[in-house]
């Protein structure tokens, strides 16, 4: 997914909140929905976009699906953004 698509996914405050929550470690969809105060269908939509942008990963453990932050994509994005800074005329 290109940078423009990732920025589009990151443009939503609730999706950014999900990423901030996942900084602390893995969480189930139920935990995320409860903390955000959103319905399961709304959360599913946000998680689908975050997974599509490869910003989060999911894995199943018994009857639960857990989500984790994919820091490698965020690190690549930071490197891409940094190329535009630091130069002074």
Buried (B, 14 or more C-beta within 10 A) or exposed (E): EEEEEBEEBBEBEBBEBBBEBBEEEBBBBEBBBEEBEBEEEEBEBBBEBBBEBBBBBEEEEEEEEBBEBBEEBBEEBEEEEEEEEEEEE
